């Protein structure tokens, strides 16, 4: 994984961590349920984006390996397995 990609992912995860702490405070303060659910939706979207970035990186590496060697079918199976985990 490239350094810039890794930094981007870590920044996103720290932001998500802050959002989760915010939800904890909202629950403790008995905040509006609709606003709390909106924050949960935002966290899900952010996690999905992180997962997609990781998947894209992994798929790119697998496809590159597929073009370079003869274990192409295994690499493609790996991509399909990862995609299945991502869309569950």
C-alpha positions in Angstrom: 0.0 0.0 0.0 1.4 3.4 -0.9 2.3 5.8 1.8 -0.2 8.4 0.7 -3.0 5.8 0.6 -2.1 4.6 4.1 -2.0 8.2 5.4 -5.4 8.9 3.8 -6.9 5.8 5.4 -5.5 6.6 8.8 -6.9 10.2 8.6 -10.3 8.8 7.7 -10.2 6.3 10.6 -9.3 8.9 13.1 -12.2 11.0 11.9 -14.5 8.0 12.3 -13.1 7.4 15.8 -14.0 11.0 16.7 -17.5 10.5 15.2 -18.0 7.4 17.4 -17.0 9.3 20.5 -19.4 12.0 19.5 -22.2 9.4 19.4 -21.2 8.2 22.8 -21.6 11.7 24.1 -24.9 12.1 22.3 -26.2 8.9 24.0 -25.0 10.1 27.4 -26.6 13.5 27.0 -29.8 11.8 25.6 -29.6 13.8 22.4 -32.2 13.7 19.7 -32.6 10.2 18.3 -32.8 11.4 14.7 -29.6 13.3 15.0 -27.9 10.3 16.6 -29.1 8.1 13.7 -27.8 10.6 11.2 -24.4 10.4 12.8 -24.5 6.6 12.7 -25.4 6.8 9.0 -22.4 9.1 8.4 -20.1 6.7 10.1 -21.3 3.8 8.0 -20.7 5.8 4.9 -17.2 6.7 6.0 -16.4 3.1 6.9 -17.7 2.0 3.5 -15.4 4.5 1.8 -12.4 3.2 3.8 -13.3 -0.4 2.9 -13.6 0.6 -0.8 -10.2 2.3 -0.8 -8.6 -0.8 0.8 -10.4 -3.0 -1.7 -9.3 -0.9 -4.7 -5.7 -1.1 -3.5 -5.9 -4.8 -3.0 -7.6 -5.4 -6.4 -5.0 -3.3 -8.2 -2.2 -5.3 -6.6 -3.9 -8.6 -7.5 -4.5 -7.6 -11.0 -0.9 -6.5 -11.4 0.3 -9.8 -10.1 -2.1 -11.6 -12.4 -0.5 -9.9 -15.4 3.0 -10.7 -14.2 2.7 -14.4 -13.3 0.8 -17.5 -13.9 -1.2 -17.6 -10.7 -3.8 -15.4 -12.3 -6.8 -17.5 -11.5 -5.9 -17.5 -7.8 -5.5 -13.8 -7.8 -8.8 -13.2 -9.5 -10.5 -15.6 -7.0 -8.9 -13.5 -4.2 -10.4 -10.3 -5.7 -13.8 -11.9 -5.9 -13.6 -13.1 -2.3 -12.7 -9.6 -1.1 -15.5 -8.1 -3.1 -17.9 -10.5 -1.5 -16.8 -9.4 2.0 -17.1 -5.7 1.0 -20.7 -5.9 -0.2 -22.1 -8.0 2.6 
